[in-house]
Amino acid sequence: MPLELIGAVENILKQVEERTGKAIEFVEKISLPMSAELRTAAKNEARHRLFHRPAYDEQINYVIANQCGHILRLFGVPEDQRFVPIANYRTMMSYVMEMGDEFHRLVKVFGPEKIKRMVRLWYEGVVFQLTKMPPDIMIDKWLYDDYPELRPIQLSSLTRQRQEAVQSLAQDTRKFTPEKIYRVSNIMNYAFFKVLEDHFRLDWVAPYHRTIFIFDGSALAKITENEYVNNHMGDRAMIDAWAGRLDLTTWFEWKPLSDS
């Protein structure tokens, strides 16, 4: 069954095809962890592939539009300037060595087998935030400004994301999470929602006002609002700026897209 998408998202998909010079193939996949995933074609592939679940709701429109935004930004610069952030064995070992004492403490909480899974989950979560949130800010501003048809779905999705972020402020989460993971994750959440709050004219960061995260988070939001160059090169620079302020520079690396 073909995907039923709103006109705004159909338009964005066409932009991806035009900018990349490759068509998008729609592929049904039951086992996807999310409603849709747009995988960029490798150099030797003729098509991008948009995987999607057979059953979905209107939120799939925002998921696809967001992923298209990343591709449009990536292909908006010359080929030799296209880089993607990656995590690998070397970067994960840097993280593990830095966080070793915390993991030893939390073995008593989770047990030796579960802590192995949690170590990876914490790492992947923080690196995902770090490398996705800065460009997501610019993509969400673009979608909000240029595609009012998508706006209600976008705001519904972001509101749900915000609710999940606020829940992570709970003391139980703090007790069972490495201190650095807890701190940098909440700082990034604050900066992300603060910048979007200002752009959307909403009240999204009130739950953070009595937390310590407002201080570093406000500084990070200010840098993001004032210094962001709105293109892929700017994405790289801002991700590096966030990494520098949060002491996460060794937790990921940049790889040329052409090596993918």
N, C-alpha and C positions, 0 to 999 in steps of 0.2 A: 504494500500500500504506500503510495507516495506521501511524503511529508506535506502537511498543510500548514503553511507559514504565512504570517501577515505580510503585506506588501512591502513594508520597510525592510524586513529581513531578506525578502527575495531581491530587493534592490542592492543590499549590501553584499549578498552572495555574488551577484553579477559583477560588482566592483572587484571582488577577489579574482574572479575569472579574467576580467580585463587586465588587471594590474599584473597578475602572475603569468598570463598567457596560457593558462591551463584550465580545463573544465573541471567541474566538481561532480563526482559520482556519488549517488546516495546509496548507502548500504545498510540494511536492517541487521541489527545485532542484539540479541536478547541479553547477553551477559555484560553489557556495558556498565561500569560503575556510576555513570552519570547519564542524563537523558540523551546527550549527543556529544560527539567528539569529531572535530574537523582535523584530519591529519594531512599535513602539507606533503605534497608529492616530492619525492627525491628527484635528483637531477635526471635519472634515467627512467622516471615514471611519467606517463602522459597525463595523469589526472590526480587531483586531490580527492580524498575520500571522506565523505561525511557519514560517519557511522551514527546510527540512532536506534533507540529502542522501538519495538513495535507499538508499545503503549506510551503515551506521553501527554503532558498538559501544555498550557500556553507558555509556561516558563521556558520551554525549549527555544522559543524565539529569542529570549535574552541570552541564553547559553550560547547559541550559534552566533548571534551578533557580536558578543564579547570575543569569541574565538576568532571571528573574521577580523575584528579590530586589530588583534595582535598580528595577523598575517599581513594586513594592509600596511601596518607600520613597518614591519620587517622588510617588506618589498618596496617600501617608499624611499629606500636609499640604494646606492649602487651595490652590486653583488659583493664586492670586496669589503663592504662595511657592514654586512649582515652577520651578526653574532647571536648565539643563543646561550643562555646560562645553563650549566650542567652541574650535577653532583656525581662524583665518582669515588672510587676506593680511597684515593689520596685525600680528597676533601672530607670524606666521612671520618677517616682516621684522625685528621686534624681536630675535628669536633669531638671524637671519642677521647682523645688524649687530654683535651682541655676540660672535658666534663667528667673525667674519671671518678673524682672524689664524690661527686653528686650521685653517680650511678651506684657506687658502693653503698652510700647511705640508703638509697631507695630499693636496693636488693631486699632489705628487711621488710619493706612494704609490699613489694610485688612478688618476691621470690625470684630465683635465678633464671627460670625459664621465661616467665612473663617479661622480666626486665629487658631481655634481648629484643623482644618485639617492641617494647615501649621506646627503647633507645632509638630504633629506626624511625618509629612514628614521630617522635619529637623532632628528630632531625629533618625529616621530609616536610613536616608541617612548617617549621620555621623557614627553611629554604624556599618553600612554595610561597609563603607570604612575602619574603624579601624580594624575590625575583618577579612576582606577579603583581603585587599591589601598586607599585609606582606606575607602570604602564596602564593598569586597570583604572587608575584615577583619571588619566587623560582620555581613555576610551569611554569611560562612563560620562565624562563631560561632553564628549562628542556625540554620543548616542542621545543624551538628554537634550542637547541643543538642536540637533539636526533631525531627530526622528521622534516627534511628539506622539506618533501612533504607537511607538514602542514604550513610551514613558511609563504608563501604569504598570506594565509587566516588569520593567526595569526596577521601578521603585519597590514593588512587591518583593522582588528577589533580593534587593539590597537590604530591605527592612528585615527579612528573614536572616540574612547574613549578619546584620548588626545584632540581632537578638542572640545569635549563637556567640558572637564576640563578647557581648556583655556578660553572658553566663560564665565565661572563662575568668571573670573577676572574682568568682566565689572563693571563699577561704579554703574549701575542700580541694579545689583545683590547685591552689597555691601549695597546699600541704603535700600533694602527691605529684608535683611537677618540679623538675630542676629549677633553681632560682633564676638562672639566666634565661632559660626557655620561657618561663612565666613572664619575666620582665620585658624581654624584647618583643615577644608576641603581643603583649598588651600595648606597648608603645607604638608598634606598627598599626595595630587596630585603631588606636586613637588618632594617629596622623591620617590614616585613610579616611575615616569617617568625618574628621574635622574638615578636611579639604572639601569633601563632597557636601557636607552640611552647609558650608559657606556658599558653594556654587548652587545648590538646590534650594537654599533658604529654608532649611529644616532644622529641627532641634534633635540632633543625633548623639551628642557626646555628653549630655548631662550626667549619665551614670558614672562618668570618669572624674567629675569635678572634685570629689572627695578622695581621690586616689593619688598616689605619687606619680602615676603615669602621665598626668597632665603636663608636668614640667618638661620632661624629655620629649613627650609626644607633641607638645605645642611647638617646641623648637624644630622638630622634624617636619611638622606641617608647614611651618613658616618657610623653611628652606624649599619644600616641595612647591609651595604656591609661588614663591618669588624667583626661583632659579631654574625651573623646569624648561628645557628647550623641547618644544612639542614635536618630536620625531623619534625615530628609532635610536639615533645617536644620543638624544636626550634621555631616552629610557635607560640606556647603558650607564650614562653618567649619573642619573639619579639613583639607580640601583646601587652603584658603587658608593654614592654619597650616603645612602642609608646604611650600607654595610660598614662603612668607615665609622659612622657615629655609633653604631650598635656593636662594634667589634666582631663582625661576622665575615670579614674579608677573606678568610681562608676556608670558609664553609662551602664555597662554590667556585666555579671557574667559567670563563667565557670560551666558547668554541665557535669557529667559523661555521656558518650554516652550510657552506659547501662541503664540509667534512661529514655532514650528517648522512 
